[in-house]
Amino acid sequence: MSNSSIDRLWLNKRDAAASLGISTQAFGKWGIKPAHRAGREVFFAVRNIVDNRVEKALKGATNETTAELEDLGRKKYLEDYRLSKARRIAHEQKNDVAAGKVIPAEFATLALRSRPRSRQSSTRCL
């Protein structure tokens, strides 16, 4: 392979980092496998760089999606719990009214408003 064909297929670390707009240290931390080594120089295939970034993006997206689904599951569970609790309380109150243990607020308000005046004045004095 001639030198010009290497230049078209591979990038050294400095050129790869510059084309991506990052530092060479950051590029080194990405863990991309070199495509070729020539002495002290290390060359990277563009395909390996793209594959590495796509894999990283998919892995991150999967983790975020899983977390979002778990969060939605928790929210739905709490919503169902609160709804069933409210239904249970309403049913218990309805049973208490039917059993005569309590009276509806509307009836109590009406009964208290229609009390005779003489009785109201005698209760205030006590």
N, CA, C and O of each residue as an XYZ file, in Angstrom:
504
protein
N       0.849     -1.167      0.000
C       0.000      0.000      0.000
C       0.899      1.236      0.000
O       1.881      1.298      0.740
N       0.564      2.192     -0.812
C       1.383      3.397     -0.867
C       0.989      4.342      0.260
O      -0.041      4.174      0.913
N       1.828      5.322      0.461
C       1.600      6.293      1.521
C       0.313      7.078      1.293
O      -0.382      7.418      2.251
N      -0.014      7.370      0.029
C      -1.224      8.149     -0.256
C      -2.490      7.363      0.042
O      -3.488      7.954      0.455
N      -2.481      6.038     -0.154
C      -3.669      5.247      0.159
C      -3.885      5.138      1.657
O      -5.026      5.053      2.110
N      -2.804      5.139      2.439
C      -2.922      5.138      3.901
C      -3.572      6.436      4.358
O      -4.426      6.430      5.245
N      -3.168      7.547      3.753
C      -3.724      8.841      4.133
C      -5.237      8.893      3.894
O      -5.950      9.579      4.626
N      -5.731      8.182      2.886
C      -7.161      8.218      2.585
C      -7.974      7.305      3.502
O      -9.141      7.593      3.767
N      -7.384      6.208      3.992
C      -8.126      5.230      4.776
C      -8.023      5.448      6.282
O      -8.974      5.180      7.017
N      -6.883      5.928      6.735
C      -6.631      6.020      8.162
C      -6.286      7.436      8.586
O      -5.782      8.238      7.799
N      -6.570      7.724      9.846
C      -6.196      9.013     10.447
C      -5.331      8.744     11.656
O      -5.562      7.791     12.401
N      -4.317      9.601     11.852
C      -3.572      9.454     13.104
C      -4.388     10.083     14.227
O      -5.415     10.715     13.978
N      -3.935      9.908     15.445
C      -4.706     10.343     16.617
C      -4.967     11.854     16.574
O      -6.082     12.297     16.851
N      -3.959     12.632     16.233
C      -4.084     14.089     16.208
C      -5.115     14.525     15.165
O      -5.964     15.370     15.450
N      -5.047     13.958     13.970
C      -5.988     14.332     12.911
C      -7.412     13.866     13.224
O      -8.375     14.583     12.952
N      -7.542     12.682     13.787
C      -8.874     12.182     14.148
C      -9.506     13.070     15.211
O     -10.684     13.416     15.116
N      -8.725     13.439     16.226
C      -9.249     14.299     17.289
C      -9.607     15.676     16.738
O     -10.640     16.240     17.099
N      -8.761     16.217     15.867
C      -9.035     17.535     15.283
C     -10.295     17.503     14.423
O     -11.077     18.453     14.447
N     -10.503     16.428     13.665
C     -11.694     16.356     12.811
C     -12.970     16.239     13.636
O     -14.045     16.633     13.182
N     -12.854     15.696     14.852
C     -14.012     15.569     15.727
C     -14.188     16.765     16.653
O     -15.211     16.892     17.325
N     -13.183     17.642     16.684
C     -13.269     18.833     17.530
C     -13.039     18.543     18.995
O     -13.584     19.238     19.852
N     -12.242     17.531     19.304
C     -11.943     17.179     20.691
C     -10.430     17.109     20.864
O      -9.685     17.167     19.885
N      -9.980     16.985     22.108
C      -8.544     16.875     22.373
C      -8.074     15.440     22.128
O      -8.873     14.504     22.094
N      -6.770     15.293     21.961
C      -6.217     13.948     21.748
C      -6.395     13.094     23.000
O      -6.548     11.877     22.904
N      -6.377     13.726     24.176
C      -6.591     12.963     25.423
C      -8.015     12.406     25.462
O      -8.230     11.253     25.835
N      -8.970     13.228     25.079
C     -10.368     12.763     25.066
C     -10.536     11.639     24.046
O     -11.227     10.656     24.310
N      -9.913     11.785     22.899
C      -9.992     10.744     21.873
C      -9.397      9.440     22.395
O      -9.935      8.361     22.145
N      -8.289      9.542     23.119
C      -7.650      8.351     23.690
C      -8.546      7.644     24.693
O      -8.493      6.420     24.812
N      -9.372      8.402     25.420
C     -10.257      7.797     26.427
C     -11.444      7.075     25.805
O     -12.119      6.305     26.489
N     -11.708      7.302     24.543
C     -12.822      6.635     23.887
C     -12.568      5.151     23.706
O     -13.517      4.385     23.535
N     -11.320      4.725     23.736
C     -10.998      3.307     23.635
C     -11.186      2.719     22.246
O     -11.603      1.568     22.115
N     -10.890      3.478     21.222
C     -11.027      2.992     19.842
C      -9.806      2.156     19.491
O      -8.670      2.552     19.752
N     -10.052      1.003     18.902
C      -8.960      0.101     18.511
C      -8.235      0.672     17.293
O      -8.879      1.070     16.323
N      -6.912      0.714     17.334
C      -6.158      1.193     16.176
C      -6.293      0.216     14.997
O      -6.380     -0.997     15.186
N      -6.308      0.768     13.789
C      -6.389     -0.056     12.586
C      -4.996     -0.474     12.129
O      -4.831     -1.531     11.520
N      -3.977      0.366     12.427
C      -2.626      0.067     11.963
C      -1.615      0.802     12.835
O      -1.866      1.915     13.297
N      -0.484      0.170     13.048
C       0.623      0.800     13.767
C       1.840      0.784     12.858
O       2.154     -0.222     12.221
N       2.514      1.920     12.814
C       3.756      2.025     12.037
C       4.772      2.719     12.930
O       4.800      3.947     13.013
N       5.601      1.932     13.593
C       6.556      2.498     14.537
C       5.817      3.088     15.725
O       5.050      2.407     16.406
N       6.067      4.375     15.959
C       5.385      5.039     17.061
C       4.030      5.608     16.649
O       3.233      5.996     17.503
N       3.774      5.658     15.379
C       2.509      6.221     14.900
C       1.404      5.188     14.962
O       1.609      4.010     14.673
N       0.230      5.656     15.346
C      -0.951      4.802     15.428
C      -2.006      5.410     14.506
O      -2.263      6.613     14.546
N      -2.608      4.565     13.679
C      -3.621      5.024     12.735
C      -4.969      4.385     13.071
O      -5.053      3.229     13.488
N      -6.010      5.180     12.873
C      -7.366      4.723     13.176
C      -8.213      4.773     11.916
O      -8.152      5.730     11.144
N      -8.998      3.734     11.724
C      -9.929      3.708     10.587
C     -11.158      4.526     10.957
O     -11.647      4.456     12.085
N     -11.640      5.284     10.019
C     -12.825      6.111     10.253
C     -14.017      5.226     10.618
O     -14.841      5.603     11.452
N     -14.108      4.070     10.004
C     -15.201      3.134     10.286
C     -15.188      2.720     11.762
O     -16.246      2.616     12.382
N     -13.992      2.482     12.328
C     -13.907      2.109     13.746
C     -14.364      3.248     14.651
O     -15.013      3.021     15.672
N     -14.021      4.466     14.267
C     -14.427      5.632     15.062
C     -15.951      5.775     15.030
O     -16.580      5.986     16.067
N     -16.531      5.660     13.857
C     -17.990      5.791     13.717
C     -18.698      4.666     14.481
O     -19.670      4.917     15.194
N     -18.218      3.442     14.333
C     -18.819      2.309     15.040
C     -18.771      2.499     16.552
O     -19.736      2.191     17.253
N     -17.650      3.004     17.051
C     -17.491      3.238     18.484
C     -18.510      4.249     18.983
O     -19.127      4.046     20.029
N     -18.689      5.329     18.248
C     -19.625      6.375     18.662
C     -21.070      5.904     18.562
O     -21.885      6.234     19.423
N     -21.395      5.147     17.536
C     -22.758      4.627     17.384
C     -23.073      3.658     18.520
O     -24.155      3.705     19.105
N     -22.120      2.782     18.827
C     -22.311      1.826     19.926
C     -22.511      2.554     21.243
O     -23.371      2.179     22.039
N     -21.720      3.593     21.475
C     -21.831      4.375     22.712
C     -23.197      5.069     22.781
O     -23.832      5.091     23.836
N     -23.643      5.633     21.662
C     -24.939      6.327     21.639
C     -26.085      5.350     21.883
O     -27.018      5.660     22.623
N     -26.019      4.182     21.271
C     -27.084      3.187     21.465
C     -27.110      2.687     22.896
O     -28.178      2.492     23.476
N     -25.945      2.482     23.455
C     -25.870      2.009     24.843
C     -26.451      3.059     25.786
O     -27.195      2.715     26.705
N     -26.125      4.327     25.573
C     -26.668      5.408     26.404
C     -28.160      5.555     26.226
O     -28.889      5.778     27.192
N     -28.623      5.429     24.979
C     -30.058      5.560     24.713
C     -30.829      4.430     25.372
O     -31.930      4.646     25.880
N     -30.270      3.234     25.372
C     -30.927      2.089     26.001
C     -31.040      2.308     27.502
O     -32.083      2.023     28.090
N     -29.978      2.812     28.131
C     -30.009      3.060     29.567
C     -31.029      4.135     29.914
O     -31.757      4.000     30.897
N     -31.092      5.212     29.111
C     -32.052      6.275     29.376
C     -33.476      5.781     29.174
O     -34.365      6.095     29.965
N     -33.691      5.011     28.121
C     -35.023      4.497     27.836
C     -35.486      3.571     28.954
O     -36.640      3.633     29.379
N     -34.590      2.716     29.427
C     -34.933      1.809     30.517
C     -35.290      2.594     31.775
O     -36.263      2.273     32.456
N     -34.499      3.625     32.084
C     -34.776      4.441     33.267
C     -36.111      5.165     33.128
O     -36.875      5.261     34.088
N     -36.386      5.675     31.924
C     -37.663      6.361     31.710
C     -38.836      5.401     31.858
O     -39.866      5.760     32.428
N     -38.686      4.189     31.350
C     -39.762      3.199     31.478
C     -39.989      2.809     32.927
O     -41.131      2.661     33.362
N     -38.896      2.640     33.685
C     -39.045      2.316     35.108
C     -39.742      3.450     35.842
O     -40.592      3.215     36.700
N     -39.375      4.692     35.499
C     -39.997      5.851     36.139
C     -41.482      5.923     35.804
O     -42.306      6.201     36.675
N     -41.819      5.675     34.547
C     -43.227      5.659     34.158
C     -43.985      4.548     34.876
O     -45.132      4.733     35.282
N     -43.339      3.392     35.030
C     -43.969      2.283     35.745
C     -44.264      2.645     37.190
O     -45.334      2.334     37.715
N     -43.289      3.315     37.839
C     -43.491      3.740     39.230
C     -44.622      4.751     39.322
O     -45.455      4.666     40.224
N     -44.663      5.714     38.392
C     -45.713      6.728     38.415
C     -47.086      6.094     38.212
O     -48.050      6.461     38.884
N     -47.172      5.150     37.293
C     -48.453      4.474     37.036
C     -48.877      3.677     38.269
O     -50.052      3.685     38.634
N     -47.938      2.996     38.908
C     -48.255      2.233     40.111
C     -48.790      3.162     41.200
O     -49.800      2.853     41.834
N     -48.119      4.303     41.424
C     -48.571      5.236     42.452
C     -49.940      5.807     42.124
O     -50.776      5.972     43.012
N     -50.172      6.111     40.850
C     -51.477      6.625     40.436
C     -52.573      5.590     40.683
O     -53.644      5.923     41.190
N     -52.301      4.334     40.321
C     -53.285      3.265     40.555
C     -53.527      3.071     42.047
O     -54.664      2.855     42.467
N     -52.468      3.147     42.853
C     -52.601      2.987     44.301
C     -53.478      4.091     44.883
O     -54.382      3.819     45.673
N     -53.211      5.341     44.490
C     -53.997      6.464     45.020
C     -55.457      6.361     44.602
O     -56.356      6.642     45.396
N     -55.696      5.957     43.354
C     -57.065      5.816     42.866
C     -57.815      4.727     43.627
O     -58.961      4.923     44.031
N     -57.176      3.595     43.819
C     -57.848      2.510     44.537
C     -58.072      2.879     46.004
O     -59.075      2.477     46.593
N     -57.153      3.636     46.598
C     -57.327      4.078     47.984
C     -58.520      5.036     48.094
O     -59.319      4.934     49.025
N     -58.634      5.963     47.144
C     -59.755      6.901     47.155
C     -61.079      6.161     46.961
O     -62.077      6.489     47.603
N     -61.087      5.174     46.087
C     -62.309      4.384     45.881
C     -62.687      3.615     47.144
O     -63.862      3.531     47.500
N     -61.682      3.054     47.817
C     -61.937      2.291     49.038
C     -62.525      3.192     50.122
O     -63.479      2.813     50.801
N     -61.953      4.384     50.282
C     -62.450      5.318     51.295
C     -63.887      5.749     50.978
O     -64.737      5.809     51.867
N     -64.145      6.046     49.709
C     -65.505      6.451     49.313
C     -66.502      5.328     49.567
O     -67.621      5.585     50.011
N     -66.114      4.094     49.294
C     -67.000      2.956     49.528
C     -67.251      2.762     51.022
O     -68.375      2.463     51.425
N     -66.221      2.930     51.842
C     -66.394      2.808     53.297
C     -67.352      3.883     53.811
O     -68.204      3.604     54.654
N     -67.214      5.114     53.304
C     -68.114      6.185     53.731
C     -69.553      5.897     53.315
O     -70.488      6.151     54.075
N     -69.722      5.373     52.124
C     -71.061      5.029     51.645
C     -71.664      3.937     52.531
O     -72.850      3.991     52.858
N     -70.862      2.954     52.917
C     -71.346      1.890     53.806
C     -71.713      2.434     55.178
O     -72.697      1.995     55.774
N     -70.925      3.398     55.694
C     -71.225      3.993     56.996
C     -72.549      4.760     56.957
O     -73.323      4.708     57.912
N     -72.808      5.460     55.869
C     -74.077      6.180     55.722
C     -75.230      5.177     55.660
O     -76.268      5.373     56.292
N     -75.037      4.103     54.896
C     -76.097      3.097     54.768
C     -76.370      2.409     56.098
O     -77.510      2.036     56.376
N     -75.345      2.237     56.919
C     -75.513      1.578     58.205
C     -76.054      2.527     59.272
O     -76.406      2.089     60.367
N     -76.123      3.808     58.965
C     -76.658      4.772     59.927
C     -75.618      5.250     60.923
O     -75.973      5.877     61.921
N     -74.361      4.976     60.685
C     -73.306      5.427     61.601
C     -73.023      6.918     61.442
O     -72.640      7.581     62.406
N     -73.204      7.438     60.259
C     -72.991      8.861     59.990
C     -74.143      9.356     59.127
O     -74.884      8.572     58.534
N     -74.275     10.692     59.073
C     -75.300     11.257     58.204
C     -74.598     12.136     57.165
O     -73.524     12.679     57.428
N     -75.199     12.269     56.006
C     -74.583     13.107     54.971
C     -74.493     14.563     55.424
O     -75.357     15.032     56.164
N     -73.480     15.266     54.998
C     -73.260     16.661     55.394
C     -74.402     17.561     54.949
O     -74.780     18.484     55.670
N     -74.958     17.303     53.764
C     -76.049     18.137     53.268
C     -77.264     18.051     54.200
O     -77.906     19.061     54.490
N     -77.568     16.843     54.661
C     -78.704     16.653     55.563
C     -78.432     17.320     56.905
O     -79.322     17.959     57.467
N     -77.213     17.182     57.426
C     -76.882     17.789     58.712
C     -76.981     19.309     58.627
O     -77.477     19.941     59.560
N     -76.532     19.898     57.553
C     -76.604     21.349     57.369
C     -78.058     21.803     57.315
O     -78.427     22.799     57.936
N     -78.871     21.076     56.577
C     -80.292     21.414     56.471
C     -80.970     21.290     57.836
O     -81.769     22.152     58.201
N     -80.671     20.249     58.586
C     -81.295     20.035     59.890
C     -80.893     21.123     60.882
O     -81.714     21.572     61.682
N     -79.627     21.547     60.831
C     -79.163     22.579     61.764
C     -79.745     23.949     61.423
O     -79.979     24.758     62.321
N     -79.976     24.215     60.166
C     -80.543     25.503     59.768
C     -82.017     25.602     60.135
O     -82.511     26.699     60.396
N     -82.715     24.500     60.161
C     -84.156     24.545     60.405
C     -84.503     24.364     61.875
O     -85.668     24.124     62.191
N     -83.545     24.470     62.785
C     -83.857     24.363     64.216
C     -84.660     25.581     64.674
O     -84.484     26.680     64.150
N     -85.534     25.379     65.645
C     -86.315     26.528     66.139
C     -85.393     27.547     66.827
O     -84.375     27.179     67.412
N     -85.759     28.814     66.748
C     -84.952     29.898     67.315
C     -84.843     29.803     68.836
O     -83.781     30.088     69.388
N     -85.880     29.424     69.501
C     -85.863     29.384     70.963
C     -84.824     28.388     71.458
O     -84.187     28.614     72.486
N     -84.653     27.309     70.745
C     -83.669     26.311     71.153
C     -82.250     26.817     70.950
O     -81.364     26.540     71.758
N     -82.038     27.558     69.869
C     -80.714     28.065     69.593
C     -80.283     29.054     70.671
O     -79.127     29.055     71.092
N     -81.219     29.897     71.118
C     -80.873     30.890     72.145
C     -80.575     30.224     73.475
O     -79.711     30.697     74.214
N     -81.261     29.145     73.797
C     -81.025     28.475     75.076
C     -79.678     27.752     75.055
O     -79.041     27.627     76.100
N     -79.236     27.280     73.911
C     -77.941     26.599     73.872
C     -76.794     27.591     73.931
O     -75.696     27.244     74.367
N     -77.032     28.803     73.503
C     -75.965     29.816     73.546
C     -75.700     30.251     75.001
O     -74.565     30.590     75.336
N     -76.682     30.247     75.831
C     -76.524     30.697     77.203
C     -75.718     29.715     78.028
O     -75.101     30.099     79.021
N     -75.716     28.485     77.639
C     -75.025     27.477     78.434
C     -73.599     27.604     78.205
O     -72.812     26.849     78.776
